[in-house]
Amino acid sequence: MKATSIANHEKTFFETGRDSDGKEFVLTAKTIAVKDTNEAMLYISCRSKNGDASFYYHEKNPKTQIVLHHTAGYLKGDVAALSKPNYRVSVPFIIARNGKFSICGPLLIGHII
């Protein structure tokens, strides 16, 4: 894919809610208050349309660190890979190249350790 087509490719995910595997997601714009300020942060809630939550373990662990990393993929493919049924490889947050911040599961999953 040419770099010039990435923006449109990712835009279609936010327009259709469909990842590169064809799975559908319900995308809802929401805000969350920024603690100790009068500000709020916009985010996109990204939930599987069929309700599948098998791509993460449903257990809570105390968090002491945050791991941030970059993937070389594209948003639709990243969402597809991170939400494969029963893979249990996921993250709670994805930040698209356009800066849109998505919460893709409960905050107990993924790379917050």
C-alpha positions as YAML, in Angstrom:
chain: A
units: angstrom
residues:
- id: 1
  name: MET
  ca: [0.00, 0.00, 0.00]
- id: 2
  name: LYS
  ca: [1.27, 3.45, -0.86]
- id: 3
  name: ALA
  ca: [1.73, 5.85, 2.05]
- id: 4
  name: THR
  ca: [-0.63, 8.30, 0.34]
- id: 5
  name: SER
  ca: [-3.53, 5.82, 0.58]
- id: 6
  name: ILE
  ca: [-3.18, 5.03, 4.31]
- id: 7
  name: ALA
  ca: [-5.40, 7.89, 5.49]
- id: 8
  name: ASN
  ca: [-8.30, 6.79, 3.25]
- id: 9
  name: HIS
  ca: [-7.79, 3.13, 4.17]
- id: 10
  name: GLU
  ca: [-8.06, 3.94, 7.88]
- id: 11
  name: LYS
  ca: [-10.93, 6.38, 7.30]
- id: 12
  name: THR
  ca: [-13.02, 3.54, 5.88]
- id: 13
  name: PHE
  ca: [-12.72, 1.66, 9.19]
- id: 14
  name: PHE
  ca: [-14.27, 4.60, 11.06]
- id: 15
  name: GLU
  ca: [-16.97, 4.93, 8.38]
- id: 16
  name: THR
  ca: [-17.95, 1.26, 8.11]
- id: 17
  name: GLY
  ca: [-16.78, -0.32, 11.37]
- id: 18
  name: ARG
  ca: [-15.41, -3.23, 9.31]
- id: 19
  name: ASP
  ca: [-11.88, -4.56, 9.78]
- id: 20
  name: SER
  ca: [-9.75, -6.21, 7.09]
- id: 21
  name: ASP
  ca: [-11.23, -9.65, 7.93]
- id: 22
  name: GLY
  ca: [-14.75, -8.31, 7.43]
- id: 23
  name: LYS
  ca: [-15.63, -8.40, 11.16]
- id: 24
  name: GLU
  ca: [-18.02, -5.63, 12.12]
- id: 25
  name: PHE
  ca: [-17.65, -3.33, 15.10]
- id: 26
  name: VAL
  ca: [-19.92, -0.84, 16.77]
- id: 27
  name: LEU
  ca: [-18.00, 2.45, 16.92]
- id: 28
  name: THR
  ca: [-19.29, 5.05, 19.36]
- id: 29
  name: ALA
  ca: [-17.73, 8.46, 20.00]
- id: 30
  name: LYS
  ca: [-17.44, 9.11, 23.75]
- id: 31
  name: THR
  ca: [-15.58, 11.37, 26.13]
- id: 32
  name: ILE
  ca: [-13.87, 10.78, 29.44]
- id: 33
  name: ALA
  ca: [-13.01, 13.47, 31.98]
- id: 34
  name: VAL
  ca: [-9.34, 14.26, 32.47]
- id: 35
  name: LYS
  ca: [-8.74, 14.03, 36.20]
- id: 36
  name: ASP
  ca: [-8.13, 17.29, 38.07]
- id: 37
  name: THR
  ca: [-8.93, 19.43, 34.99]
- id: 38
  name: ASN
  ca: [-11.97, 20.84, 33.24]
- id: 39
  name: GLU
  ca: [-11.01, 18.95, 30.09]
- id: 40
  name: ALA
  ca: [-12.34, 15.82, 28.47]
- id: 41
  name: MET
  ca: [-10.68, 13.42, 26.06]
- id: 42
  name: LEU
  ca: [-12.56, 12.16, 23.02]
- id: 43
  name: TYR
  ca: [-12.26, 8.46, 22.23]
- id: 44
  name: ILE
  ca: [-13.98, 5.88, 20.08]
- id: 45
  name: SER
  ca: [-15.50, 2.86, 21.81]
- id: 46
  name: CYS
  ca: [-14.86, -0.10, 19.50]
- id: 47
  name: ARG
  ca: [-16.90, -3.20, 20.37]
- id: 48
  name: SER
  ca: [-17.46, -6.32, 18.30]
- id: 49
  name: LYS
  ca: [-20.93, -6.18, 16.75]
- id: 50
  name: ASN
  ca: [-21.53, -9.86, 17.51]
- id: 51
  name: GLY
  ca: [-20.48, -9.39, 21.15]
- id: 52
  name: ASP
  ca: [-17.40, -11.65, 20.88]
- id: 53
  name: ALA
  ca: [-14.99, -11.07, 23.75]
- id: 54
  name: SER
  ca: [-12.98, -14.28, 23.37]
- id: 55
  name: PHE
  ca: [-9.87, -12.39, 22.19]
- id: 56
  name: TYR
  ca: [-8.87, -11.47, 25.75]
- id: 57
  name: TYR
  ca: [-8.87, -13.11, 29.17]
- id: 58
  name: HIS
  ca: [-11.55, -11.88, 31.57]
- id: 59
  name: GLU
  ca: [-9.35, -11.44, 34.62]
- id: 60
  name: LYS
  ca: [-8.15, -8.40, 36.48]
- id: 61
  name: ASN
  ca: [-4.55, -8.00, 37.61]
- id: 62
  name: PRO
  ca: [-2.95, -5.08, 39.47]
- id: 63
  name: LYS
  ca: [-1.14, -2.83, 36.98]
- id: 64
  name: THR
  ca: [2.29, -1.38, 37.76]
- id: 65
  name: GLN
  ca: [3.66, -0.52, 34.31]
- id: 66
  name: ILE
  ca: [2.49, 0.55, 30.87]
- id: 67
  name: VAL
  ca: [4.02, -0.89, 27.70]
- id: 68
  name: LEU
  ca: [3.73, 1.21, 24.55]
- id: 69
  name: HIS
  ca: [4.73, -0.07, 21.15]
- id: 70
  name: HIS
  ca: [4.22, 0.74, 17.49]
- id: 71
  name: THR
  ca: [3.03, -1.73, 14.91]
- id: 72
  name: ALA
  ca: [3.91, -1.41, 11.27]
- id: 73
  name: GLY
  ca: [0.42, -2.42, 10.18]
- id: 74
  name: TYR
  ca: [-2.70, -0.55, 9.22]
- id: 75
  name: LEU
  ca: [-5.67, 0.12, 11.47]
- id: 76
  name: LYS
  ca: [-8.12, -2.30, 9.83]
- id: 77
  name: GLY
  ca: [-5.56, -5.11, 9.88]
- id: 78
  name: ASP
  ca: [-4.45, -4.29, 13.42]
- id: 79
  name: VAL
  ca: [-8.04, -4.46, 14.69]
- id: 80
  name: ALA
  ca: [-8.54, -7.74, 12.80]
- id: 81
  name: ALA
  ca: [-5.41, -9.31, 14.31]
- id: 82
  name: LEU
  ca: [-6.11, -8.05, 17.83]
- id: 83
  name: SER
  ca: [-9.69, -9.33, 17.87]
- id: 84
  name: LYS
  ca: [-9.33, -12.82, 16.39]
- id: 85
  name: PRO
  ca: [-11.62, -15.19, 18.29]
- id: 86
  name: ASN
  ca: [-9.79, -17.16, 20.99]
- id: 87
  name: TYR
  ca: [-6.33, -15.70, 20.15]
- id: 88
  name: ARG
  ca: [-6.12, -13.84, 23.45]
- id: 89
  name: VAL
  ca: [-3.60, -11.37, 22.04]
- id: 90
  name: SER
  ca: [-5.07, -7.94, 22.38]
- id: 91
  name: VAL
  ca: [-4.64, -4.44, 23.73]
- id: 92
  name: PRO
  ca: [-7.15, -2.08, 25.31]
- id: 93
  name: PHE
  ca: [-6.10, 0.95, 23.23]
- id: 94
  name: ILE
  ca: [-5.29, 1.64, 19.60]
- id: 95
  name: ILE
  ca: [-4.25, 5.05, 18.30]
- id: 96
  name: ALA
  ca: [-4.81, 5.49, 14.57]
- id: 97
  name: ARG
  ca: [-2.45, 7.53, 12.42]
- id: 98
  name: ASN
  ca: [-4.99, 10.36, 12.39]
- id: 99
  name: GLY
  ca: [-4.77, 10.52, 16.20]
- id: 100
  name: LYS
  ca: [-8.15, 8.95, 16.90]
- id: 101
  name: PHE
  ca: [-7.93, 7.04, 20.14]
- id: 102
  name: SER
  ca: [-9.96, 3.84, 20.37]
- id: 103
  name: ILE
  ca: [-10.76, 1.71, 23.39]
- id: 104
  name: CYS
  ca: [-11.22, -1.82, 22.08]
- id: 105
  name: GLY
  ca: [-11.94, -3.77, 25.21]
- id: 106
  name: PRO
  ca: [-12.08, -3.51, 28.95]
- id: 107
  name: LEU
  ca: [-9.14, -1.73, 30.49]
- id: 108
  name: LEU
  ca: [-8.09, -4.93, 32.22]
- id: 109
  name: ILE
  ca: [-6.70, -6.51, 29.04]
- id: 110
  name: GLY
  ca: [-3.43, -6.31, 27.22]
- id: 111
  name: HIS
  ca: [-0.11, -4.68, 27.81]
- id: 112
  name: ILE
  ca: [-0.82, -2.83, 31.01]
- id: 113
  name: ILE
  ca: [1.17, -4.87, 33.51]
...
